[in-house]
Amino acid sequence: AGNSITANSSDLTFNTKVVDSHSAWSGTAFVAPKTGWYDIKGAATYTTSIGVVISAYVNTVKNVTLGYTQATTAVVVFNGGVYLKAGDSLTVRQDASATLSNSSTNHWVSITSQG
């Protein structure tokens, strides 16, 4: 966290790992260890209030909108799911340029497989 993100082209960063059972997370990208459905949950915290849409990208192509907020808050909570093939890359991006906060409490992501 704490870095500037360019709209629709920079992946959100979540650098501190708590658990990564398959060594699938690089800090900006998740590589699916097996084919299946994956749930994505998280929050992004910005240095100022922002209106933003958060989306999941699979192999650099926008796949699904995960969440959004109006310009009255600096925290965006997001969730959703995608179907990935083994080896697919999943990243999270936003549609507005902004700077992420250094908050470790309100800036996180969780990606879990179903099955």
N, C-alpha and C positions, 0 to 999 in steps of 0.2 A: 504494500500500500504506500501511498504518499507520492506516487508518480503521476505525471500528466498523461491523460488518455485522449487519443485522437478519435473522433467520432467514426464509428463503423469500420475502423481498420486496426485499432490497437486492442489487444486482449486485456481484460482486467487481470491484475496480478493478485495472487493470494500466496505469498511466499512461505509462510510458516505452516509446516505440516504438523498436525496432531496425530493422525493415523493415516497411513497409506499402505494398506495391506498387500497391494500388488505393484508397488513402485510405479504407479500409472500417472502421477501428477508431477509436472515439471515446474510449477509456479504460475504458469499461464495456460497450460494445455493438459488435458486428460486424454490418454490413449487407452481405448477400450481393450481390456485383456481378453474378453470373450464377447461373442455375439449375444445381444439381448437388449432389454429395456432398462434404461438408467434414469433414476430420479435425480433431479438437481434442485437443491435448496441453497439459499444464501442471502447475503445482504452486502450492499456496497455503501460506503460512507464517503461523502465528499466534503471538501473544505468549505463549501458554501451551498446554499439551497439551489436546487437545480430541477428542471423538468427533464426527465430522461426515460428512455425505454431500454430495458435490458433484454438481450436476446441470446439464445444458444446458437452457435455456429458449428456445423459438422463439416470437417474437411474444408474450412474457410468459406462455406456457403451458409447463409442465414437459414436456420431450420425452424425455430419456434420462438415466439415472444415469451419471456419468463416473468416480466413484471414492469411496472412503470410508476412514475410519480409526477405530481404537479410541481411547479416551481416554488413550493412553500416548505419543503423539507430537504435535509441533506442526507437522508438515509433512504435507500431503496431496498425493500425486501422482495425477493423473487423466488419462484419455484415453478417446476414443470418437469417434463420428461421427454426423452428422445430414444429412438431405437438406433442402436449402433452395431456395426459389424466389427468383429475382432480387428484391431489395428486402426479403426477410425479415430480421428482426432476431434475432441470436443473443446471449444473455447467459449468464453462468455464475453460479449462486447456490449457497448452502449451506443446510442445514436446521437450523442451530444459530446462535444469536447469539454473536458472538465478535469480537475485534479482530485485524485483520491486522497482521503484523510489517512493519517497514520494510525487511526483507531484499530486496535486489535480485538476489541469487544464487538463492535458493530460492522466488521468487515471480514466476512468469512464465506466459505462455500463447502457444500457437502454433496458428493456424487456417490450414489449407491446403486448397485445392480439389483434387479428383481429376479431372483431365481438362481 
